[in-house]
Amino acid sequence: MDERELRSMIEEVRTGRVSRRHFVQAMIGLGLTAPLAAQMLASAGVAQAQSKGMAYKPTKRGGGGALKTL
């Protein structure tokens, strides 16, 4: 796969014709790692998964947070 084919595949991910998962699987098939494939998409401006915005706040006692044991 040359640079032109790689750029066209990234463009297909950007437009939604190819899923991010399919792109990563194709890059793994070529011998690249998943983080490297994700970095290629990120540098091309393809959206990443959303990070957690607000932390969960339980409404009652014992409804979340760190587990504390004796």
ABEGO torsion letter per residue (X at the ends): XBAAAAAAAAAAAAAGABBAAAAAAAAAAAGBBAAAAAAAAAAAGBBBBBBBBBBBBBABBGAEEBBBBX
